[in-house]
Amino acid sequence: MRAGRLGWAPYALLLPSLAYLAIFFAAPMLGAFGLAFQDGDGSWSLASIQRMLNDFNFMRALTTTLLLVILVLPVQLVLAMGMALVINARLKGAGLWLYIFALPLGISELAAGIVWVSIFTQTGWLNSILQTLGIIDRPIIWQSGESQWLLILLVVIAESWRATSIIMIILVAGLQSIPPEYLEAAEVYGATTWQKVRRVILPMLRPTLQVALILRTILAFQVFATVVALAGTGTVVLAQEARRWAVVIDNDNVAAAYAGLILLLSIASTLVFLWLLPTREEERQ
Amino acid sequence: MHTHTHTHSARWRWAGLVAALSLALAACTTASPTPGGGGASAGASAAASTDGTAGGPVVMLSTQLGPEEEQASMRDAILTGFDGEVEFVASADAGVIAEQIQAQGEAGEGDASLIGALHGEFSTFATEDYLIDLSDLATELADVGIDENFLELGRLGTDQQLYIPWMQATYIMAARTEALDYLPDGADVNDLTWEQLTEWGANISEGEGTRALGFPAGPDGLWHRWFQGYGYPAFTGGVNTTFGGDSAVEMWSWLTDTWQYVNPQSTTYSEMSTPLQSGEVWVAWDHTARLITALQDQPDDIIAFPTPAGPEGTAFMPVVAGLGIPTWAPNPEGAREVIRHLLLGETQAITLTEVAFFPVISGDLPSDLEPGVQAEQDAVAAQTARDDALPSLLPVGLGDQGNAYNQVFRDAFQAIVLDGNDPAAVLESQLANLQAVFDSSGAACWPPDPPSDGPCQAQ
């Protein structure tokens, strides 16, 4: 009924962005997907996919990437929620906190990786401090190529520092859109802070959480520079492999297969979050 | 349900959010690390400013001097005496530049007037007929005394001078002086074997409790060259034709055994100067150009010495870089001028001091060499003059398969040494990848492997 009144206008207004998406996103994406299903000569085959699956680094890259996503997300979510609540509590100087929390957003992924290298390297800040305090006798080698778990832990720490604020900002936006009447009502009925968070804020934040989680997961599947800076050749992630096949080995087909895999994982995780955290509108349908 | 109740302070906070988000977006768009991106864009801008036939800046595409500091040295020191404008285009990822040259060659046109590359890369360009004959220039340059062996290399087996030798380098060892106390009994640092290096590492490990040996096994490190020019030839006498044999398994066993004395952070090292200077590593192997910072900055604490020997001899990899002019050069005369400048005794000396690539011309080096440069010069001379010297060339004729070739060695290292797989089994599976590189590039075997008719056969 509404659409009838507005006629063709909404569609015309949508057209430029649709055209933009089609030309600059959909077309290259389909092209890349097509590349993945071709061999070096351009004929259709599964050879590139097979080469990816059989590659020496494939399983390492896949498991490391999945591990990173699984480890980074909960840490960041909890941290971001805490930070967002601090900001939203409108304490004195809340604005200052916002800027401090948002600071890592202004730093590039690679620069953040390098900052953390200066902390974790053998002669870095962490070892210096621990040694000065007398906690360790000689430096611990954190960035050891022989310990996958340690390297993954370092990346989780660096990524948590670097990218928690993006979730926080989305959550702050969500928190500020919760009408204060709800919280006031909860207060009237004597709800504790924890009860307010658990029963009012979190349910109302659901759509926001969904957006934040989807965005962050997709970004986590693309993690690259932090890993390169901190782990060197000690561990690999999918994005690194995609780059390696494209730039170093110069095989665009296998690189496209990796890119396609990252895309599939991103879509799958998006669907999972849509299913896990249905928003009101979706529930009604 | 969305009743927005923005207070004044909330609105102010929103402005902050918007600012922070736009910062974040700016970071996203500017931060993506595109290796060689700088080089590519420099090339593109150069294309726009070159005016075709006469004059204009000489665009030089170089697979050498790619790291940022080396590029800066080239622009700010080596080329400053040149009377003319040179757009020096290089990248930390040499493959990117090789691809650009290849692309311009395939198109038959481009902005490059001068190519700086390694011997092996020129051999690929030569088979594609990308290079013009520079015999006249070689004759003209007779009095600067370019080494005849290098000139011969520059003819690439033809009767034409396809490139003019430019500079040479190699890989050597360096150590902090503290480490010398731990040398194995009776060992001479200038005449070591790889077995003695292990012992040396073990001694330091025992005395200091640290794993003090170091190799550049990080993403941008030249670790693969150790296998191709040092480890393999020293232990097996060859590289590609001895890739999977028993002596190769011995080399890998040696490395696996030695790795317990190697700093495990080696997988992050792109160059060994920094870890040597910080003391994370006491004994290291790397390219002369990548060790020079440490040797120059701390000449009293860090020494250079020749590479150790293996059962088959003192294998080392001489690196010869040259200068060639592509057939499509928009400014070939300007390019010749740049070549003349780069081969001046004075420029060669500056090149040595700045980037630790050694001269290819005869004539005395300046006697007042800086201590770090002098140390490298002595180590290189000692390494080359060994009775059992076994020079192993950089890959020849691999074309765009160069990185895939390197990857074979790096993957084998990951699988055998870091992941602890059985060497024989890993080498068996990597043989196929190695052969695929030769089959798709058509490269024949190069020294120290015996020459082959047709593509090299990996064994």
Interface residues (C-beta under 8 A of the other chain):
Chain A: F56 N57 I87 R90 A94 G95 L98 Y99 A102 L105 G106 I107 S108 E109 L110 A111 V117 T121 Q122 T123 R138 I141 Q143 S144 G145 E146 S147 S165 I166 I169 V172 A173 Q176 S177 P179 P180 E181 F224 A225 V228 L230 A231 G232 T233 G234 V247 V248 I249 D250
Chain B: M1 H2 T3 H4 T5 H6 S9 A10 W12 R13 W14 G16 L17 A20 L21 L23 A24 A26 A27 T30 A31 P33 P35 G36 D93 G95 V96 E99 G209 T210 R211 A217 G218 P219 N263 P264 Q265 S266 T267 T268 Y269 P275 S278 G279 E280 D400 N403 A404 Q407 R410 D411 Q414 A415 L418
